[in-house]
Amino acid sequence: PEGFSWGDFYITTHILVLKVYKKWPDISIGVGIKSASGSKLDAARHTDTPGYCLVLGVGKRFYTTSSTLRSIDVYSRVGFYAYQTYMLNHRQNDAILYGAGIDLEIGKVRIGNQLTGYYGYLNNGDRPLVYRMILKPSLARKISGYLMFQQGLHDFNFTTARLALIWNLSFKGLSVEDL
């Protein structure tokens, strides 16, 4: 393929319902939509199918007394994912979203392990299951980053590695993290 391709837009929000109670987990609700605005569909870069999802997330942080292992985060999510298909007998694929993970904060490094996917009812490659491991060191106040390894386990035959360096900007006392 040659030239420039414009992609689909994903817009999501997460609403924190319950946070930082000693005995209760944190609870959030997520809502997301996906546009059908991609171009160069013949190059298989995007899809011409809108979709939406609703997700319930639950997580809890446990602090340890160890000087090395500082905290353990356990979290999971479950939800509903629907997207349009162009099949005449199935105009939409509905799927159950799921995921679970555990993060360990060891010294100044956070190590995350996640298993996530969705389970569609068509059984035509719509049941991807993915494992992710994320290493996130604590670098500096305005600089962060991570190293991620992702392995598809079912219906996602790809292995991915990602290295990210993030520079946190602030404008006249307002940090991007405050937005």
Secondary structure, DSSP 8 states (H G I E B T S, - for coil): --S------EEEEEEEEE---SSS-EEEEEEEEE------GGGTSS-S--EEEEEEEEEEEEE-S-SSEEEEEEEEEEEEEEEE---SS-SEEEEEEEEEEEEEEETTEEEEEEEEEEEESS-SS---EEEEEEEEE---SSEEEEEEEEEEEES---EEEEEEEEE--EETTEEGGG-
